[in-house]
Amino acid sequence: MRLLSSFALLSILATSSVASAEQAPVVRDHRAEAGGQATVTYRRRPGPRLMLPLKVDLGAAGADTSRGFAPGIAGAIGIHWASLAPKPTNFDVGIGLFGALLAAPQDEMSDENGVAYGGAYLEAGYTLSRGDWWRTWASGRAEWLGSTAFGEDHTGFGVSGRLSAELFASGVGIAPGGVFLGTYAIGVYAEVGARDTANDLGAMHVSGGLTFRTPLVFAF
């Protein structure tokens, strides 16, 4: 299924956002033993670690199909300005990948029962309200996506709108061990999308769940 490449990219992005290098500095401990001889112990420390300014969504999704309503799971990951901003911002823009796997009623007369969609998005949002440690967002996405429903593949475009609310903490930290810049956040979201999909998959999609933000972190 060609669409599964989208989910592979999501997994790669998620796992590569935190990486460590093997060419770390070596710490030498010199200890004297009986007889005046010394031994050298090599202890390898972790190398540079990088965490990107991400926004991650995990939740439930649903859409109508030719066999009935299909519930499932949805996820998205992208690099966003509001995750990088060191001070609270009222504006957000980001790019990333999204996808969903749905479980439609099965047809015993067919071997093709899979329903899924996924692709890339460009998102812009603005805060509706904000406090010192909380804020609400209204945002919209333009999407390029592929979909598959019961063996039929299709490529098209879509749009979606969402409302979200989050608790956040932002700032800047510089220390000998690394740099912190941006925002940590956790919240909830609700989304409605209209997408050009395979014939047996309806155009209107809904989803909702948890949303997270991570700042830019570079640690040695």
C-alpha positions in Angstrom: 0.0 0.0 0.0 1.7 3.2 -1.2 0.1 5.3 1.6 2.0 3.4 4.3 5.1 5.4 3.3 3.5 8.4 5.0 3.4 6.6 8.3 7.0 5.4 7.8 8.0 9.1 7.4 6.1 10.0 10.6 8.0 7.3 12.5 11.3 8.4 11.1 10.6 12.1 12.1 9.5 11.1 15.6 12.5 8.9 16.3 15.1 11.3 14.7 14.0 14.3 16.8 16.1 13.0 19.6 19.5 11.7 18.6 22.9 11.0 20.1 26.3 10.8 18.6 28.8 8.0 19.3 31.9 10.1 18.9 31.5 11.4 22.4 34.5 12.7 24.5 36.3 10.1 26.5 36.8 10.6 30.3 40.0 9.2 31.7 40.2 8.1 35.3 43.7 7.5 36.5 44.0 5.4 39.6 47.1 4.3 41.3 47.3 0.7 42.4 49.6 -1.2 44.7 53.2 -1.4 43.3 53.0 2.2 41.9 51.4 1.2 38.6 48.4 3.1 37.3 45.4 1.9 35.3 43.4 4.0 32.8 39.6 3.5 32.7 37.7 4.9 29.6 34.2 5.9 30.2 32.2 7.1 27.1 29.7 9.9 27.7 26.7 10.6 25.5 27.3 12.9 22.5 25.3 15.8 21.2 21.5 15.4 21.5 19.0 17.3 19.5 15.2 17.8 20.0 13.4 19.8 17.4 10.6 22.4 18.0 7.8 20.1 17.2 4.0 19.9 17.5 2.7 16.4 17.8 -0.9 15.3 17.7 -2.3 11.9 18.8 -5.9 11.1 18.8 -9.0 9.4 17.3 -10.4 10.0 13.8 -13.5 9.0 11.9 -15.0 9.2 8.4 -17.9 7.8 6.5 -17.3 5.1 3.9 -19.4 3.1 1.4 -19.6 0.4 4.1 -20.5 2.7 6.9 -18.8 4.9 9.5 -15.1 4.0 10.0 -13.4 5.0 13.3 -9.6 4.9 13.8 -6.5 6.6 15.0 -4.8 9.7 13.7 -1.4 11.4 14.2 0.6 14.3 13.0 4.1 15.7 13.6 5.6 19.0 12.4 8.0 21.8 13.0 6.2 24.9 14.3 7.0 28.5 15.2 5.0 28.5 18.4 7.1 25.6 19.6 10.3 27.5 18.9 9.3 31.0 20.1 11.1 31.8 23.3 8.3 34.2 24.4 4.6 33.5 24.2 3.3 34.2 20.7 -0.1 34.8 19.3 0.7 33.4 15.9 1.8 30.0 14.7 2.9 28.5 11.4 4.2 25.1 10.7 4.8 22.3 8.2 4.6 18.6 8.8 3.1 15.2 8.1 -0.2 13.7 9.2 -2.0 10.4 8.7 -4.9 8.1 9.9 -5.7 4.5 9.9 -9.5 3.7 10.0 -11.4 0.4 10.6 -14.4 0.2 8.3 -16.9 -2.6 8.5 -15.5 -5.6 6.6 -16.9 -7.2 3.5 -16.5 -11.0 3.5 -16.7 -11.0 -0.3 -13.7 -8.8 -0.6 -10.0 -9.1 0.4 -9.6 -5.3 0.3 -10.7 -3.8 3.7 -8.0 -1.2 4.4 -8.9 2.5 4.8 -6.2 5.1 5.4 -5.0 8.6 4.4 -2.0 10.7 5.0 0.3 13.3 3.6 1.9 16.7 4.2 0.4 19.9 5.6 1.0 23.6 6.0 -0.7 25.1 9.0 -1.3 28.6 10.3 -3.0 29.6 13.6 -3.9 32.5 15.9 -4.7 32.6 19.6 -8.3 33.2 20.6 -7.4 33.8 24.2 -4.3 33.6 26.4 -3.2 33.7 30.0 0.3 33.4 31.6 0.4 29.6 31.2 -2.6 28.7 29.0 -3.9 29.7 25.5 -6.5 28.6 23.0 -5.9 28.4 19.2 -8.0 28.5 16.0 -6.0 27.2 13.0 -6.4 26.0 9.5 -4.4 23.6 7.3 -3.8 23.1 3.6 -3.0 19.5 2.8 -1.6 17.3 0.1 -2.5 13.7 0.7 -2.9 10.2 -0.5 -5.7 7.9 0.5 -6.7 4.3 0.0 -10.1 2.7 0.5 -10.8 -1.0 -0.2 -8.0 -1.3 -2.7 -8.5 2.0 -4.5 -5.7 4.6 -4.2 -6.2 8.3 -4.8 -4.1 11.5 -4.5 -5.6 14.9 -3.9 -5.8 18.0 -1.7 -7.7 18.9 1.4 -8.3 21.6 4.0 -9.1 21.3 7.7 -9.9 23.6 10.6 -9.2 23.0 14.3 -9.7 24.4 17.8 -7.2 23.6 20.5 -6.4 24.6 24.1 -3.1 24.0 25.8 -1.0 24.6 28.9 2.4 25.9 28.1 5.8 27.0 29.5 8.3 28.9 27.4 11.7 30.4 27.8 15.5 30.4 27.0 18.2 28.6 28.8 21.9 28.5 28.1 24.4 26.4 30.1 27.7 24.8 29.5 25.8 21.5 28.8 23.5 22.8 26.2 20.8 25.3 24.9 17.1 25.3 25.5 14.9 27.6 23.4 11.1 27.5 22.9 8.0 26.0 24.5 6.8 22.9 26.2 3.0 22.4 26.0 0.2 19.8 26.4 -3.4 20.3 25.3 -6.4 19.0 23.5 -7.7 19.6 20.0 -10.8 19.0 17.8 -10.6 19.0 14.0 -12.9 18.9 11.0 -11.5 18.3 7.5 -12.8 18.2 3.9 -10.5 16.1 1.7 -10.4 14.8 -1.9 -10.1 11.1 -1.2 -10.8 7.7 -2.8 -14.4 7.2 -4.0 -15.4 4.8 -1.2 -14.1 7.2 1.5 -16.2 10.2 2.3 -14.8 13.7 2.0 -15.7 14.9 5.6 -13.4 13.7 8.3 -13.3 14.4 12.0 -10.6 13.9 14.6 -9.7 14.9 18.2 -7.2 14.1 20.9 -4.1 15.3 22.6 -1.5 17.8 21.3 2.1 18.3 22.5 4.8 20.9 21.9 8.6 20.4 22.4 11.2 23.2 22.2 14.5 23.3 20.5 17.1 21.6 22.7 20.7 21.0 21.9 22.6 19.3 24.7 26.2 18.0 24.8 
